[in-house]
Amino acid sequence: MAVRQGGKWKVMDMTGNSLDHHLQRYAQRTSGMRASAIRALFSVANRPEVVSLAGGMPFLNSLPLESLAAEAASLINEDGLVALQYGSGQGIGELREQICQVMALEGIQAHPDDVVVTVGSQMALDLSTRIFIDPGDVILAEAPSYVGALSTFSSYQADVVHVSMDDAGLVPEALEAAIEAVRASGRRIKLLYTIPNYHNPAGVTLSAERRPRIAEICREAGITILEDNPYGLLGFDNKIHRAIRADDADNVIYLGSFSKTFAPGLRVGWVLAPHAVREKLVLANESATLNPPVFNQLMVSRYLHNFDWQGQIKAYQQTYAERRDAMLQALQTLMPPGTTWTTPTGGFYVWVTLPEGLDTAAMLPRAVTARVAYVPGNAFYADGFGSRQMRLSFCYPTPERIVEGVHRLAAVIDSELEILQTFGGPRPHGAITGERSPSPDTA
């Protein structure tokens, strides 16, 4: 059983003795490591009878699998001695050149020398945090924010301070207030972490008007921006948003990935950084993995060279737009009064806020019993907020399954509301996105 002692969770037997004989030897930073709420759901959500609106898994069925299999065989036959050998800690040159071409679609003019290939953009996030953060440093992050980023920041003992969003993304005035409040408390801010396009989990997109203002605020405050952009090419309106990095090469570290636009199983991402930062990222990358897998890099490179990858992205866009529409229509038809949600123009997610008094974490076991899964909103906050919110993913289930999942979810919510009305009194809940008051701890 798990017991909390002295601010830490300990695994104990029935007599109260620790089952972990290494407990006193762990580094202090391990106390910040937490199991992902999403990972914890997978064992349940992957059961076929459960409609999972939880995980952000791309729908890969439209990939040309037979042609990709032939390409993989050709890679081994023609370049096997290279593909199966050690490689550069920065990544192979040809792929870095192709990555620059991909980023050019978002207005970024970059040199391949400033690109570092990583094992997914999650590693890029980890490496960037590693080289900037000392214990106690502050990272500003949107409210809510990507659970994987929060986990990484916690593992490096950073203090996360949230900044409000609205339907147009990160609010510049809230950012200024957060900076002022944190500095008044005597703490040092190192990074602003932002997902500007089709936000995970909120689904909103940072407006074009706000992007240069946010870059200016951070530049003047001496705060480096971590721009995380895995969904940027997955818009539903044929519009590609200009990256923040496109207009501020010196103060923005840009994180990219092929997990959403090609295949997450290959685990190929990248980080584009100012030249001096790039050198430290290469050293950190080498200390973590020696080099990213060469076979996977060459496979992505061949895909970009030999396949209609932009056509594949358009196919993804169409698929996800149809599923987004199915989810929004189901929410509109089935959800009880007082429920609100965002309307994403791309990406994978809808952010739902339930009526007053409900708690999505407490409700989750009953939802799973009703054979539907979601991610509770408090997983996306570092400060205990978000108990009325949930993230719903529309990327993987078919439209029919999405409608059925929302139907099951609505029935659970209706049941919760009936219980609430019967016994009275709202349960504790967190703030709605955009309703935060800045303070040193929750700005």
MILUM-651540 format. One line per field, with one value per residue (C-alpha): residue number from 1; residue in three letters; x, y, z. Coordinates in steps of 0.02 Angstrom, whole numbers, always signed. Example, Ala and Ser with C-alpha at 12.3 -4.5 7.8 and 13.67 -1.06 7.14 Angstrom:
k	[1	2]
r	[ALA	SER]
X	[+615	+684]
Y	[-225	-53]
Z	[+390	+357]
This chain:
k	[1	2	3	4	5	6	7	8	9	10	11	12	13	14	15	16	17	18	19	20	21	22	23	24	25	26	27	28	29	30	31	32	33	34	35	36	37	38	39	40	41	42	43	44	45	46	47	48	49	50	51	52	53	54	55	56	57	58	59	60	61	62	63	64	65	66	67	68	69	70	71	72	73	74	75	76	77	78	79	80	81	82	83	84	85	86	87	88	89	90	91	92	93	94	95	96	97	98	99	100	101	102	103	104	105	106	107	108	109	110	111	112	113	114	115	116	117	118	119	120	121	122	123	124	125	126	127	128	129	130	131	132	133	134	135	136	137	138	139	140	141	142	143	144	145	146	147	148	149	150	151	152	153	154	155	156	157	158	159	160	161	162	163	164	165	166	167	168	169	170	171	172	173	174	175	176	177	178	179	180	181	182	183	184	185	186	187	188	189	190	191	192	193	194	195	196	197	198	199	200	201	202	203	204	205	206	207	208	209	210	211	212	213	214	215	216	217	218	219	220	221	222	223	224	225	226	227	228	229	230	231	232	233	234	235	236	237	238	239	240	241	242	243	244	245	246	247	248	249	250	251	252	253	254	255	256	257	258	259	260	261	262	263	264	265	266	267	268	269	270	271	272	273	274	275	276	277	278	279	280	281	282	283	284	285	286	287	288	289	290	291	292	293	294	295	296	297	298	299	300	301	302	303	304	305	306	307	308	309	310	311	312	313	314	315	316	317	318	319	320	321	322	323	324	325	326	327	328	329	330	331	332	333	334	335	336	337	338	339	340	341	342	343	344	345	346	347	348	349	350	351	352	353	354	355	356	357	358	359	360	361	362	363	364	365	366	367	368	369	370	371	372	373	374	375	376	377	378	379	380	381	382	383	384	385	386	387	388	389	390	391	392	393	394	395	396	397	398	399	400	401	402	403	404	405	406	407	408	409	410	411	412	413	414	415	416	417	418	419	420	421	422	423	424	425	426	427	428	429	430	431	432	433	434	435	436	437	438	439	440	441	442	443]
r	[MET	ALA	VAL	ARG	GLN	GLY	GLY	LYS	TRP	LYS	VAL	MET	ASP	MET	THR	GLY	ASN	SER	LEU	ASP	HIS	HIS	LEU	GLN	ARG	TYR	ALA	GLN	ARG	THR	SER	GLY	MET	ARG	ALA	SER	ALA	ILE	ARG	ALA	LEU	PHE	SER	VAL	ALA	ASN	ARG	PRO	GLU	VAL	VAL	SER	LEU	ALA	GLY	GLY	MET	PRO	PHE	LEU	ASN	SER	LEU	PRO	LEU	GLU	SER	LEU	ALA	ALA	GLU	ALA	ALA	SER	LEU	ILE	ASN	GLU	ASP	GLY	LEU	VAL	ALA	LEU	GLN	TYR	GLY	SER	GLY	GLN	GLY	ILE	GLY	GLU	LEU	ARG	GLU	GLN	ILE	CYS	GLN	VAL	MET	ALA	LEU	GLU	GLY	ILE	GLN	ALA	HIS	PRO	ASP	ASP	VAL	VAL	VAL	THR	VAL	GLY	SER	GLN	MET	ALA	LEU	ASP	LEU	SER	THR	ARG	ILE	PHE	ILE	ASP	PRO	GLY	ASP	VAL	ILE	LEU	ALA	GLU	ALA	PRO	SER	TYR	VAL	GLY	ALA	LEU	SER	THR	PHE	SER	SER	TYR	GLN	ALA	ASP	VAL	VAL	HIS	VAL	SER	MET	ASP	ASP	ALA	GLY	LEU	VAL	PRO	GLU	ALA	LEU	GLU	ALA	ALA	ILE	GLU	ALA	VAL	ARG	ALA	SER	GLY	ARG	ARG	ILE	LYS	LEU	LEU	TYR	THR	ILE	PRO	ASN	TYR	HIS	ASN	PRO	ALA	GLY	VAL	THR	LEU	SER	ALA	GLU	ARG	ARG	PRO	ARG	ILE	ALA	GLU	ILE	CYS	ARG	GLU	ALA	GLY	ILE	THR	ILE	LEU	GLU	ASP	ASN	PRO	TYR	GLY	LEU	LEU	GLY	PHE	ASP	ASN	LYS	ILE	HIS	ARG	ALA	ILE	ARG	ALA	ASP	ASP	ALA	ASP	ASN	VAL	ILE	TYR	LEU	GLY	SER	PHE	SER	LYS	THR	PHE	ALA	PRO	GLY	LEU	ARG	VAL	GLY	TRP	VAL	LEU	ALA	PRO	HIS	ALA	VAL	ARG	GLU	LYS	LEU	VAL	LEU	ALA	ASN	GLU	SER	ALA	THR	LEU	ASN	PRO	PRO	VAL	PHE	ASN	GLN	LEU	MET	VAL	SER	ARG	TYR	LEU	HIS	ASN	PHE	ASP	TRP	GLN	GLY	GLN	ILE	LYS	ALA	TYR	GLN	GLN	THR	TYR	ALA	GLU	ARG	ARG	ASP	ALA	MET	LEU	GLN	ALA	LEU	GLN	THR	LEU	MET	PRO	PRO	GLY	THR	THR	TRP	THR	THR	PRO	THR	GLY	GLY	PHE	TYR	VAL	TRP	VAL	THR	LEU	PRO	GLU	GLY	LEU	ASP	THR	ALA	ALA	MET	LEU	PRO	ARG	ALA	VAL	THR	ALA	ARG	VAL	ALA	TYR	VAL	PRO	GLY	ASN	ALA	PHE	TYR	ALA	ASP	GLY	PHE	GLY	SER	ARG	GLN	MET	ARG	LEU	SER	PHE	CYS	TYR	PRO	THR	PRO	GLU	ARG	ILE	VAL	GLU	GLY	VAL	HIS	ARG	LEU	ALA	ALA	VAL	ILE	ASP	SER	GLU	LEU	GLU	ILE	LEU	GLN	THR	PHE	GLY	GLY	PRO	ARG	PRO	HIS	GLY	ALA	ILE	THR	GLY	GLU	ARG	SER	PRO	SER	PRO	ASP	THR	ALA]
X	[+0	+52	+69	+113	+246	+343	+276	+327	+233	+306	+262	+230	+178	+32	+144	+204	+377	+444	+447	+575	+745	+823	+710	+843	+964	+859	+905	+795	+729	+640	+512	+444	+415	+232	+147	+58	-130	-140	-21	-119	-276	-206	-228	-414	-443	-368	-500	-610	-773	-715	-732	-571	-581	-422	-261	-193	-147	-138	-251	-122	-237	-217	-28	+35	+96	+144	+248	+328	+371	+456	+549	+610	+672	+758	+841	+916	+969	+1048	+1108	+1099	+1278	+1242	+1064	+1112	+1271	+1303	+1277	+1296	+1231	+1154	+1065	+1101	+1130	+1005	+861	+909	+902	+730	+671	+719	+608	+464	+484	+490	+304	+281	+392	+550	+714	+841	+1009	+1029	+1175	+1053	+939	+963	+868	+796	+700	+532	+499	+476	+664	+690	+584	+684	+852	+798	+739	+899	+1016	+916	+837	+912	+803	+683	+688	+518	+443	+290	+163	-11	-159	-192	-32	+33	+46	+210	+291	+230	+305	+472	+476	+437	+574	+702	+627	+563	+420	+281	+178	+25	-31	-211	-275	-436	-506	-364	-228	-105	-160	-17	-81	-87	+92	+151	+59	+135	+311	+286	+212	+348	+488	+408	+421	+609	+612	+697	+600	+697	+571	+398	+327	+190	+96	+32	-59	-209	-158	-143	-258	-358	-377	-359	-236	-133	-193	-76	-93	-32	+121	+239	+179	+217	+387	+421	+369	+485	+629	+620	+605	+752	+643	+676	+523	+500	+383	+313	+227	+183	+12	+54	+23	-140	-258	-430	-445	-294	-206	-31	+6	+171	+283	+341	+517	+498	+512	+626	+770	+877	+755	+647	+686	+570	+517	+450	+398	+351	+242	+81	+115	+194	+216	+243	+321	+478	+506	+589	+578	+692	+739	+790	+890	+1003	+1176	+1257	+1112	+1124	+1297	+1238	+1089	+1203	+1309	+1154	+1085	+1248	+1248	+1069	+1071	+1241	+1139	+958	+921	+996	+875	+725	+801	+840	+664	+589	+710	+660	+477	+500	+598	+498	+319	+186	+201	+106	-35	-33	-50	-201	-277	-247	-326	-483	-495	-473	-590	-730	-700	-691	-860	-935	-876	-936	-1106	-1123	-1074	-1200	-1338	-1302	-1215	-1318	-1344	-1197	-1068	-949	-808	-679	-695	-526	-479	-349	-257	-329	-422	-576	-569	-732	-789	-930	-1067	-1030	-995	-934	-761	-694	-561	-689	-808	-682	-707	-893	-858	-744	-879	-993	-860	-796	-629	-562	-419	-468	-424	-317	-185	-145	-111	+35	-63	-220	-338	-444	-561	-712	-621	-581	-487	-577	-478	-558	-407	-419	-600	-713	-852	-978	-875	-851	-1039	-1065	-927	-1003	-1173	-1103	-1010	-1164	-1262	-1128	-1130	-1320	-1310	-1180	-1291	-1439	-1333	-1275	-1453	-1510	-1376	-1344	-1188	-1057	-898	-733	-675	-539	-547	-604	-467	-447	-518	-355	-296	-107	-9	+168	+104	-44	-19]
Y	[+0	+181	+295	+478	+518	+679	+747	+590	+436	+273	+94	-2	-179	-215	-200	-26	-75	-1	-118	-9	-43	+94	+229	+321	+319	+408	+583	+719	+763	+595	+659	+767	+620	+575	+445	+525	+527	+480	+331	+271	+269	+168	-3	+32	+143	+16	-114	-134	-106	+64	+218	+309	+498	+507	+473	+582	+439	+485	+387	+297	+192	+308	+285	+187	+42	-75	+59	+104	-79	-85	+76	+2	-154	-46	+55	-102	-173	-13	+78	-52	-29	+156	+138	+10	+99	+236	+412	+595	+665	+807	+698	+659	+810	+769	+754	+918	+1003	+928	+985	+1162	+1144	+1085	+1232	+1353	+1319	+1414	+1559	+1497	+1528	+1414	+1334	+1144	+1174	+1245	+1092	+949	+787	+705	+549	+634	+814	+753	+726	+898	+966	+868	+924	+1106	+1100	+1013	+1147	+1295	+1247	+1242	+1183	+1321	+1414	+1466	+1412	+1505	+1393	+1415	+1365	+1223	+1149	+988	+853	+786	+957	+977	+807	+856	+1023	+937	+809	+951	+1034	+1188	+1290	+1305	+1464	+1461	+1604	+1624	+1587	+1631	+1584	+1682	+1591	+1656	+1826	+1955	+2055	+1898	+1859	+2032	+2014	+1843	+1906	+2051	+1940	+1808	+1935	+2023	+1856	+1854	+1707	+1693	+1655	+1558	+1500	+1527	+1364	+1384	+1277	+1413	+1306	+1194	+1186	+1025	+1013	+1173	+1163	+1352	+1443	+1597	+1741	+1821	+1988	+1919	+1826	+1973	+2052	+1894	+1881	+2063	+2040	+1891	+1972	+2128	+2021	+1909	+1752	+1620	+1553	+1365	+1355	+1178	+1149	+968	+1011	+1165	+1085	+1002	+1149	+1122	+1286	+1270	+1404	+1384	+1500	+1594	+1527	+1640	+1581	+1652	+1829	+1802	+1686	+1740	+1711	+1564	+1379	+1287	+1106	+1001	+822	+697	+602	+690	+717	+547	+410	+422	+249	+311	+438	+573	+753	+903	+1064	+1224	+1338	+1491	+1435	+1446	+1351	+1220	+1169	+1133	+1036	+925	+888	+850	+740	+641	+615	+549	+436	+454	+484	+474	+309	+320	+196	+298	+459	+385	+314	+486	+563	+439	+469	+656	+628	+487	+508	+642	+692	+853	+756	+638	+788	+846	+673	+687	+860	+795	+645	+748	+886	+758	+688	+861	+901	+739	+779	+959	+908	+772	+892	+1018	+888	+786	+890	+964	+1152	+1239	+1137	+1234	+1184	+1255	+1247	+1195	+1240	+1102	+973	+835	+904	+987	+1061	+1041	+1131	+1048	+1130	+1200	+1073	+926	+850	+759	+662	+597	+556	+458	+286	+298	+350	+200	+88	+163	+117	+290	+370	+548	+640	+742	+926	+930	+826	+982	+1098	+1107	+1196	+1093	+1185	+1108	+994	+1047	+1020	+872	+843	+748	+682	+660	+603	+413	+350	+347	+478	+345	+294	+476	+505	+347	+399	+572	+491	+379	+526	+637	+501	+494	+683	+685	+554	+657	+811	+713	+657	+836	+902	+766	+794	+979	+1083	+1101	+1001	+1095	+1141	+1233	+1392	+1398	+1436	+1624	+1658	+1664	+1807	+1832	+1794	+1730	+1551	+1543	+1687]
Z	[+0	-27	+125	+129	+259	+276	+111	+15	-42	+23	-23	+137	+181	+297	+451	+403	+342	+181	+31	-58	+17	-89	-20	+79	-69	-199	-254	-182	-355	-368	-244	-385	-501	-523	-630	-778	-760	-943	-927	-777	-883	-1028	-949	-930	-1081	-1202	-1162	-1317	-1224	-1160	-1272	-1237	-1255	-1152	-1249	-1389	-1506	-1691	-1808	-1916	-2025	-2173	-2180	-2333	-2228	-2371	-2454	-2288	-2259	-2429	-2387	-2222	-2312	-2442	-2305	-2228	-2396	-2460	-2304	-2166	-2109	-2079	-2015	-1883	-1825	-1697	-1760	-1718	-1554	-1654	-1781	-1964	-2074	-2212	-2089	-2005	-2175	-2206	-2035	-2083	-2238	-2129	-2010	-2157	-2179	-2015	-2067	-1981	-2069	-1986	-2019	-1999	-1881	-1752	-1755	-1633	-1668	-1512	-1462	-1480	-1429	-1249	-1243	-1318	-1176	-1048	-1117	-1125	-945	-891	-959	-892	-727	-553	-409	-359	-525	-592	-757	-816	-902	-970	-863	-901	-973	-1052	-919	-990	-973	-794	-753	-829	-739	-574	-599	-611	-455	-545	-473	-603	-599	-711	-823	-880	-1054	-1143	-1313	-1396	-1299	-1171	-1102	-1114	-966	-859	-911	-857	-691	-661	-694	-575	-439	-449	-446	-298	-206	-238	-359	-527	-687	-817	-948	-1019	-1084	-1214	-1341	-1458	-1586	-1547	-1366	-1267	-1170	-1198	-1387	-1410	-1524	-1481	-1588	-1716	-1626	-1460	-1523	-1547	-1384	-1284	-1367	-1322	-1140	-1119	-1210	-1102	-944	-990	-998	-1131	-1223	-1247	-1397	-1406	-1572	-1612	-1687	-1790	-1961	-1908	-1929	-2004	-2100	-2217	-2116	-2046	-1901	-1900	-1762	-1622	-1664	-1841	-1772	-1622	-1661	-1513	-1370	-1425	-1413	-1533	-1505	-1649	-1680	-1815	-1691	-1740	-1926	-1964	-1834	-1645	-1635	-1723	-1582	-1688	-1632	-1632	-1548	-1638	-1525	-1530	-1581	-1408	-1330	-1468	-1412	-1234	-1301	-1405	-1251	-1149	-1288	-1297	-1109	-1116	-1269	-1356	-1514	-1571	-1664	-1838	-1917	-1860	-1923	-2093	-2102	-2071	-2195	-2330	-2292	-2317	-2477	-2560	-2500	-2515	-2332	-2354	-2436	-2287	-2170	-2269	-2246	-2059	-2058	-2141	-2025	-1868	-1927	-1952	-1778	-1700	-1780	-1714	-1538	-1539	-1606	-1474	-1336	-1398	-1404	-1247	-1114	-971	-951	-871	-967	-1079	-1197	-1314	-1504	-1575	-1753	-1760	-1657	-1550	-1399	-1327	-1152	-1057	-900	-802	-699	-527	-393	-498	-484	-637	-541	-416	-559	-663	-582	-616	-795	-821	-749	-881	-1011	-1056	-1012	-1010	-924	-769	-777	-620	-711	-814	-668	-549	-414	-381	-497	-634	-539	-644	-808	-918	-1079	-1216	-1363	-1534	-1635	-1619	-1602	-1753	-1759	-1710	-1559	-1511	-1509	-1406	-1285	-1259	-1235	-1096	-1019	-1019	-928	-793	-774	-763	-626	-532	-543	-474	-326	-300	-301	-182	-50	-84	-70	-206	-197	-200	-375	-467	-567	-747	-872	-877	-704	-606	-498	-508	-353	-321	-314	-433	-555]
